[in-house]
């Protein structure tokens, strides 16, 4: 459906340009500063439109190239930041694992001390009986 509308609009545009060309066939003088020529008005209009279209495409292309360059730079800096954050995350995980290991060892030492105290208490109770 979308392509059908494009075809219809293209046909209408061609008809409008053809009618416009038929209505503007008289020659008009065009001065280039150093010389003057007589061309049909429709030819002058079409050349002007073509030059305008070329300029728009040129400026659009330049803008797209600049945007692509900025995008690539941003992507590279983002990738560098992501790599740095991943490295930092790995380091923090290792520190956390080491810290957790130390906590476990500390808890085990406390439990051993508590068991040794219980054992000593039980020995005293047995010796008292």
CORMO-V831855 format. One line per field, one symbol per residue. ss: DSSP state (2 for helix, 1 for strand, 0 for the rest). psi: psi as a letter, one per 30 degrees, with the letter a starting at -180 (. if undefined). burial: 1 if it has 24 or more other C-alpha atoms within 12 Angstrom, else 0. Layout:
ss: ???
psi: ???
burial: ???
This chain:
ss: 022222222222222222222220001111100001111122222222222222222222222222222222222222222222222222222222222222222222222222222222222222220
psi: eeeeeeeeeeeeeeeeeeeeeefhfkkkkkkgeflkljlkeeeeeeeeeeeeeeeeeeeeeeeeeeeeeeeeeeeeeeeeeeeeeeeeeeeeeeeeeeeeeeeeeeeeeeeeeeeeeeeeeeeeeeef.
burial: 000000000000000000000000000000000000000000000000000000000000000000000000000000000000000000000000000000000000000000000000000000000
